[in-house]
Amino acid sequence: MSLTAVQETDSKVDKSDARVRRMFGEIAGRYDFLNHLLSAGVDKYWRWRTVRKVPPQGERPVLDLCTGTGDLAIAFSRASRGRTPIVACDFCHEMLVLGEAKGRQHRERLGSNTAEGQITFIEADTQRLPLSADHFQIVSVAFGLRNVSDTDRGLAEMVRVCAAGGKVAVLEFSMPHWQPFRAVYGWYFRNVLPRIGQLLSGNRSQAYRYLPESVGEFPSGEALAERMRQAGLIEIEIYPMTLGVATLYLGTKRA
Ligand SMILES: C[S@@+](CC[C@H](N)C(=O)[O-])C[C@H]1O[C@@H](n2cnc3c(N)ncnc32)[C@H](O)[C@@H]1O
């Protein structure tokens, strides 16, 4: 599929930076609780599996974008036993405040009073990162790229800041292929999840209605793999998880 063809499918859902930032700001306090509830805790497994597929090695830092409350950043730090420095970035202040608190708890659990377990949280837009090129061994994003208003610009920034030979990891929701699970899950995802999410989060920006809408129109499978190739990545690997409810995409920056 050509890049032009893919771009033409973008985007009927309002993904303006201001709307997305406001929406996550409104649900930040309930974000973790609802994440675990609505996925029956499986979201933890998806992040764990991501870290297993791209384990951090040595002291070159890892960057987690759209980090939210920092769960994937913490999973990377834990996997390296605190040895790899982690930078966690998001443009929503309320999410970052919670992430920083969790980062401090993580360091306490490690018993660290040195640089060990250090997670540096920075407030920045994934489309305009205030970070040097060719720097990070892994650049990751979990359930975030779908929300970035310009997907290709987000991917281009991920590739720019990744070190030569480093890995770019995108974890994102997808729709299962296998019927009848696809039908049952589709019904839950479109009808049950938004109602429970809206009820329990009580936000005005319809965040949990936005979720199935944004997943429905975001490229998945080979279409997203092609976007990653267009951004300059090679050796794209695709790992569907939990019957395709989420998918991990890995790419390598040319050495
Ligand atoms: C669904 S949450 C995912 C959080 C976390 N990665 C996780 O696994 O739970 C999406 C996050 O992406 C952030 N986000 C969306 N667009 C962004 C952008 N352009 N720049 C930085 N952060 C962005 C939101 O603020 C939100 O915290």
The ligand as a MOL file (V3000), in Angstrom:
LIG
                    3D

  0  0  0     0  0            999 V3000
M  V30 BEGIN CTAB
M  V30 COUNTS 27 29 0 0 0
M  V30 BEGIN ATOM
M  V30 1 C -3.8480 5.6540 26.0530 0
M  V30 2 S -2.6150 6.5740 26.8530 0 CHG=1
M  V30 3 C -1.2920 5.4020 26.9180 0
M  V30 4 C -0.4460 5.5590 28.1450 0
M  V30 5 C 0.5960 4.4910 28.3710 0
M  V30 6 N 1.5640 4.4330 27.3060 0
M  V30 7 C -0.0110 3.1240 28.6030 0
M  V30 8 O 0.5250 2.1400 28.0930 0
M  V30 9 O -0.9850 3.0100 29.3480 0 CHG=-1
M  V30 10 C -2.0900 7.6740 25.5880 0
M  V30 11 C -1.1400 8.7510 26.0520 0
M  V30 12 O -0.6150 9.3950 24.8850 0
M  V30 13 C -0.4200 10.7640 25.1910 0
M  V30 14 N -0.3000 11.4950 23.9290 0
M  V30 15 C -1.1770 11.5220 22.9100 0
M  V30 16 N -0.7170 12.2940 21.8990 0
M  V30 17 C 0.5020 12.7430 22.2950 0
M  V30 18 C 1.4890 13.5570 21.6890 0
M  V30 19 N 1.3130 14.0840 20.4640 0
M  V30 20 N 2.6290 13.8100 22.3690 0
M  V30 21 C 2.8190 13.2930 23.6200 0
M  V30 22 N 1.9130 12.5260 24.2580 0
M  V30 23 C 0.7620 12.2370 23.5950 0
M  V30 24 C -1.6240 11.1170 26.0320 0
M  V30 25 O -1.4240 12.2840 26.7820 0
M  V30 26 C -1.7810 9.8580 26.8910 0
M  V30 27 O -1.1010 9.9810 28.1030 0
M  V30 END ATOM
M  V30 BEGIN BOND
M  V30 1 1 1 2
M  V30 2 1 2 3
M  V30 3 1 2 10
M  V30 4 1 3 4
M  V30 5 1 4 5
M  V30 6 1 5 6
M  V30 7 1 5 7
M  V30 8 2 7 8
M  V30 9 1 7 9
M  V30 10 1 10 11
M  V30 11 1 11 12
M  V30 12 1 11 26
M  V30 13 1 12 13
M  V30 14 1 13 14
M  V30 15 1 13 24
M  V30 16 1 14 15
M  V30 17 1 14 23
M  V30 18 2 15 16
M  V30 19 1 16 17
M  V30 20 1 17 18
M  V30 21 2 17 23
M  V30 22 1 18 19
M  V30 23 2 18 20
M  V30 24 1 20 21
M  V30 25 2 21 22
M  V30 26 1 22 23
M  V30 27 1 24 25
M  V30 28 1 24 26
M  V30 29 1 26 27
M  V30 END BOND
M  V30 END CTAB
M  END
